[in-house]
Amino acid sequence: MSDTPPEVMTVEQAAELLQLDRNTVYAAIKRKEIPAQRIGKSIRLSRAALLDWLRVSAGSALGK
């Protein structure tokens, strides 16, 4: 099994990738801060979109 996170992630996997609490990720999704897609009752996140979001958010926070 690979250590690379999957391209499509659950909230729990995204929380692990971002090193955040699962509830923090759910709250950010609800506020539409983190890109996510609801499929039925499930929520899925794109690893690439999360990393892009993190890069852009970090740049904004640093005044870039």
TARA-V167596 format. One record per helix or strand of 3 or more residues. SS is the DSSP state (2 for helix, 1 for strand). FROM is the first residue (numbers start at 1). LEN is the number of residues. Records with the same first field share a line. If there is no record, write none. Layout:
SS->FROM-LEN + FROM-LEN
This chain:
2->11-8 + 22-9 + 47-15
1->37-3 + 42-5
